[in-house]
Amino acid sequence: MKLQRIYAILRKELLHIARDPRSLTLALAMPVLLLLLFSFALSLDVDQIPTIVYDQDASPDSRSLIAQFAGSRYFTIEGHVTSYQQIDSAVDRGACLVALIIPADFARHLAAGRPQPVQFLLDGTDSNTASIARGYAESVVNAWAARRLRQKVPIEVRLRVWYNSSLESRNYIVPGLISVILMIIAALLTSLTIAREWETGTLEQLLSTPLRAHELIIGKLAAFCVLGVVDALVALITAVFVFEVPFRGSLPFLAASTAVFLVGAFSWGIFLSSVAESQLLAFQAGMLTSFLPAFLLSDFIYAIENMPAPVQLVTYAFPSRYFIAILKSTFLKGLGLAELWPQLLALVIYSSVVATLAMRSMRTKVA
C-alpha cells in the first residue's frame, strides 16, 4: 500500500466533490437544514393542550377549578359548551383533546364534605398524548383540591430533575439528530460514488492502473470522512449555539467517537455502492439500511427497551444505537470514556467489519 496512490484518490474525490455543486451543497447545507427542520418540527413536549369546559354547576368553586386549568401551562381553554353533543362535535373536528366536565351540585357536595367526581373526556387517537394529558389533569385537580380544602399533607415531595432540568424535548432530540443526519449524508453520498463510476465507465480506467482495491477504498473513504467531519462540526455548533443544548462532556472523546462512527457509516455506503453497481439501487439500499434504522431502531425517538425482544436484537447491528447513546450521554450527562467505552468499542468493531467488507467486495470485482 502506497500513500502516494491513496493521496491521489483522496485528491481526485475532493476535486470531484468541489466541482459538483449539488454534492457540495448536499454535504454542507443539509445538516443545518435538517437540524432546523427536525428540531422545530419534532417535539415530545405535551403542553398547551386544547381543552373545552362543560360547567354544569357555574359556582365560585367550579370557576376556581377552571381558573386553575387556565393558569396551567399544560392546558389552553378553547371555549365553553353546554351539552355533551357539543363535546362530541369538538372532539370529532379536532378542536380539543380534553373536555373538562364539572357536574351539577359540585360546590354543594364539596361544602357538605362529600366526594364529588370531576369528569375528563380525552381524545385517545394519540394514546401517548392522552395518557400524559390525563396525568396532568389529575395533578391540576389534586393541587386545586389541596388548596381548596386546606388540608396539610403529611409528606412533602420535592422533585429534582437531573441532566435536563427544564424537561425540554429539544435537549433530548438534537443530540440524536446529529447521528441521524450523518447517516443520511453517508447514505446519499457514498452509496453513489462507486456505482456512478461503474455506470460512467471511469472505474475501469482506475482499475487499469497500478492502484489496488484497498487503496481505492481508503482514498475514497478519507475524502468523504473529511466532509463528514465538517458536517459534524456544523451540527455541533448549531446544536450548542443555535438551539442552546448544553454540552457537558469531553470534546476529544466526542471527536474520536464521531470519527469512528463516520468510518463505519461511509464504509457501509461504499460497500453498498460497490455491490449494487447501479446508482438507483445503491441509493435505495442506502436509505433503507441507514436512514430508517437510524431513525426508528436507535433509541432516537422510540425507546429500545419497549420494543419486542427480536427487534431489540436487531438494533445491535446498527451503529446509530451506540452513537446516539454516546451523543446524549456526552451532551447532557457529561460522561466520557470511563462510562461509554462499551459503546465506543461496539463502534470500532462495526467500522472494522464494514470497512473490511467494502475492501473485499471491491477486491472481488477487481478480480
N, C-alpha and C positions, 0 to 999 in steps of 0.2 A: 504494500500500500504506500503510495507516494502522495505526500501532502500537496505537491505541486498540481497534480491532477485533480485532487479534491478541491483545491482553491479555484481551479479553472471552472469546475462545475458550479461552485458557490457563486463565483463572479458572473457566470452566464445566467444563473437563475435570478440573481438580484437585478441584473440589467434587463432581463425579460420582464420581471415584475415592474420595474421602474418605467419601462416603455409601454406598459399596458395600463392605461389609466383606470380601466374598470377593475382590474385586480387590485391595484394600489388603493383605490377608493374603498373597495370592499374590505380590504385588510385594515385600513386605518380609520375609516369613518364608521364602519358597522359597530365596533364595540361601544362607542359613545351613543349611537342611535339606539342600540338595543338596551343599553343600560337606562337611558332616559325613558324609553317606551315601557319596558317591563317594570321599572321601579315605580313609575307613576300609575301604570295600569294594574299591576298586581298588588293587592293589599289584603292581608289577612286580618286587618283590624275590623272589628264589628262595632261600629258606633253610629250615632245619628240614625238609629233605626226608625223608619216612618211608622208612626203609631196613631191610631184613631181612638176616641174615647166615647163610650156609651154610659153616661152618668144618669142612672135611674133615681138617684137619691137627691142630687142637687142641694147638698147640705154643706156647711162650712168644712166638715171633716172630709167629705168627698172632694171638695175643691182643693183642700190642703194636700190630699194624696195626689191629685192631678198635677198640682204645682211641683210636688216632689219629682214626678216623672219629667215635667217640663224643664226643671233645673238640672237634670242629669244629662251628662254629655253622651249617654248611650241612647237616648230616645229623643225623637222630634215629634211633637204633637202636630199632626197634619190637619186635624179637624175633629168635630164632634158629630155624632149621629144619634138618631132617636129610635132605631129599630135594628133587629138582627139582619133583616133583609138588606139594609144599607151596608152592614158589615160584610155580608156575603158579596155584594157588588164591589165593594172597595178591594177586597182580597182578590176577587177574580180579575179586576183591572190592574192589579199590581200596585195600587195606590198606597197600600200599607202592608207591613209584615206582621204587625202586632195590633191586637184590639184589646183595650182595657175596658172591662165591663164592671161597673160598680152597681150592686143590686140596691133595690129599694129598701128602706129602713136600715141602711148601713150605719148611719150615725146613732140611731136609736138602739140598735143592738150593741154597739160599742159602749154607749153610755150605761147600758144595763150590765155590762161586763160579760156579755155572751160572745162567743167567737163568731165572726162574720166573714165568710169567704169572699175573695175577690177573684173574678174570672179573667183569664187571659186566653185569647184565641190567637194562635200563631200559624202563619203560613209555613207548612212543613215541606215545601218543594225543595228548599235547600236545608237538609236536616242539620248540617253543622251550624249554620247561622241560627236556625230555630232553637237548637239546644243552648247556644250561647245566649241568645236573647231571653230565653226562659230563666237562665241563671241570673242575668242582670235584673230582670223584673222581680224575681224573688228577693234579691238583695235590696232593691229600692223599697219594696214593701216592708221588709223587715226593719230597715233603717227608719222608715216613717213610723212604724208601729212602736219601736223602742222609744222614739222621741215623743210620740203621742201619749203613750201610757206611762211614760216617766218611770219605768222600772229599771232598777240597777241590774246590770248583768254581772254575775259573779266572776266571769272570766273575761279578761281583756285580751283581744287578739291584735297583735301588731305584725303587719306583713312587711317584708323587705325583699325586693326582687333584685337578684344579682345579675350582673353582666349586661342586662338590658332593662335598666330601671324604669325607663319611660314606656316600656312594652310596645314600642313601635315596630311594626312588622317590617318596615324598610331596613332596619338594622339586621334583621334576620334574612331578608330576601337578597339584598345587594351583594353580600359576600358570595352567596351561592350562585348568583348570576354570572360572576366572573368565570367560574368553571364552565357554565353552560355556554357562554359567549365564546370562550376559547375552543370549545368542542365544535361549535358552529363554524368558526373560522377554519379549523382543521378540516372539517368535512367539505367545506366549499372550495378551499384552495388546493390542498394536497391530493384530494381524491381525483382531481382533474389533471394533475401535472403530467404523469407518465401516460395516462390514457390519451391526452391530447397529442403527445409526441408519437404515440403509436399511430394515431389517425392521420397525422400530417406527414409521417414518414421520417421525421428528424431523428427518431431513436435509432433507426438502422445506421444512420451516419455516425452516431456516437458509438454504437457497438462495433463499428469497423475500425475504431481507433484502439490504441493500447489500454484504454480506460477499462477498468474492471467493474463488475456489477456492484460490489460493496462500496467502491469509491463513488460511483454514480449516486447511490442511495445516500451516502453520508454527505456528499456535496449538496444534493437537493434538500436533505433534512436540515442541514446547517442554515441554508438560505431561508427556509420557512421558519426556522426557530428564531432567526433574527426578527422577522415580522411578528412572531408570537410574543417575543419579549417586549417589543414596542406596544403591542396591543395590551399586554398585561400591565405595563406601566400606565398607559392611558386609562385603563379600567380602574386601577388602584387610585390614581389621582382623582378621577371622577367620583369614586366612592367616598373618599376621605374629605375632599374639599367641596364637592357639589352637594352630595347627599349627607355629609357630615356623619358618616358611620364611624364610630370610634375604632381606632387601631391601637391595640394594647400589646401586641406580640412582638416577636423578633423579625425585623425586616430581612436579615440574611437568611434565616430559616425559611421564611416565606419565598424568598427569591430562589433558594435551592429547590424547594418543593415544586415551585412553578416550572423551573427548568426541566425537572424530571417528568412532570406531567406533560409538558409540551413535547418532549421527545416521544413519549408514548402516543399522544394524540396525533401528531403529524406522521409518525411511523405507521399508524393504522391507516391513515388516509393514503399514504404511498403504497401500502400493501394492497388496499382495495383497487387503487388505480392500476397497479401492475397486473393484477389478476383479471380485472374487467376488460381492459383494452378498449373500452367504449366510454366516452365522457358521460353520456346519459346514464348508463348502468352504474358507473362509478359514483356519480352524484347521488343517485337514488340509494345505493347501498351505503354511502357515507352518511346521508341524512337518517336512514333507518337505524344504523348501528351506532351512531354517535350522538346526534341531537336528541332523539326521542329517549334513549336510556338516560342521558344526562338530565333531562327534564323530569322524567317520570320515575326512574329507578335509582335515584342517587340521594334520597333524603332531602332534596331541594324543596319540594312542596309537600309531598306525601311521606309520612313517617314510615321508614322501612319496617319497624317493629310491628306496625299494624297490617302489613301485607301477609298474604298466605305464605306458609313455610317454603313451598317450592319457588315462589317468586323471590323470597329473601335469599335463597341460594343463588339465583341467577344474578342478583345485584353484585355479588362478589366479583363477577367477571368484568365489571365496568369501572374504569379509573375515576370517574366523577364521584363515585361513592366515597372514595378516600380523599380526593382533593377538596371536596366540599366540606368534609369533616375538618380538614386542616384549615381551610379558609375561615370557617365560622369560629373555630376554637382560637385561631390566631388573632382575628379581629376583635372578638367580643371577650374572650376569656384570658387572652394574653399567654396562652400555652406555647410551648416550644418543643424542641427535640426530645426532651426527657419524657414528655407525656404522649407525643404524637409520632414516635418512631415506628409503631406498627403500621400506621397509615403510609408513612414515607417509604417503609420497606416494601409494602404492597405496590406502591407506585414504581419503585425501582424494578421489582420483579416483572410487573406488567410491561414497562417500557423495554426492558431487555428482551422479553419474549417476542413482543410485537416487532421490534427492530430486527431481530433475527429472522422472523418470518418474512419481513419485507425484503431483506437481502437474499434469502434463499429463493424466494419467488422470482426475483429478478435474475438470479443465477440460473434458474431453470429455463427462463426464457432466452438467456444468452446462449445456453447450450443448444 
